[in-house]
Amino acid sequence: MSELEQEKDRFWWYVGGAILVIVTAILLIKQSENEKFAPIKQQVEAENAQMNIRVLSDSTEK
């Protein structure tokens, strides 16, 4: 009977370890994607900054 209880304990350790490995892998993949697309993000932000021009005064108004 004690052997069955140890099997259950190990089962949950395996489940917890597998979840930890999966979460770690997802975070590493996400981080590498952020690093890979960082130059593109900077370019988009620069283009948005260039396009964000405000008209301070309208010369057609009297």
C-alpha positions in Angstrom: 0.0 0.0 0.0 2.9 2.4 0.7 4.3 1.8 -2.8 1.0 3.1 -4.3 1.2 6.2 -2.2 4.7 6.9 -3.4 3.6 6.4 -7.0 0.9 9.1 -6.6 3.5 11.5 -5.0 5.9 10.9 -7.9 3.1 11.3 -10.4 2.3 14.8 -9.2 6.0 15.6 -9.2 6.2 14.6 -12.8 3.1 16.6 -13.7 4.6 19.7 -11.9 8.0 19.2 -13.6 6.3 18.9 -17.0 4.3 22.0 -16.5 7.4 23.9 -15.3 9.3 22.7 -18.4 6.5 23.8 -20.7 6.1 27.2 -19.1 9.9 27.8 -19.3 10.0 26.8 -23.0 7.1 29.2 -23.8 8.8 32.0 -22.0 12.1 31.4 -23.7 10.4 31.3 -27.1 8.5 34.5 -26.3 11.8 36.2 -25.3 13.6 35.2 -28.5 10.7 36.5 -30.6 10.8 39.8 -28.8 14.6 40.0 -29.5 14.1 39.0 -33.1 11.4 41.6 -33.8 13.0 44.5 -31.8 14.5 46.2 -34.8 11.2 46.1 -36.6 9.4 47.5 -33.6 11.9 50.4 -33.4 11.4 51.1 -37.1 7.6 51.2 -36.7 7.9 53.5 -33.6 10.2 55.8 -35.6 7.8 55.9 -38.5 4.9 56.6 -36.2 6.8 59.4 -34.6 7.5 61.0 -38.0 3.9 60.7 -39.0 2.7 62.3 -35.7 2.9 65.9 -36.9 0.6 68.4 -35.4 -0.5 71.5 -37.2 0.2 74.3 -34.8 -1.5 77.0 -36.7 -3.6 77.0 -39.8 -2.6 79.9 -42.2 -6.1 79.8 -43.9 -7.9 81.0 -40.8 -8.5 84.8 -40.4 
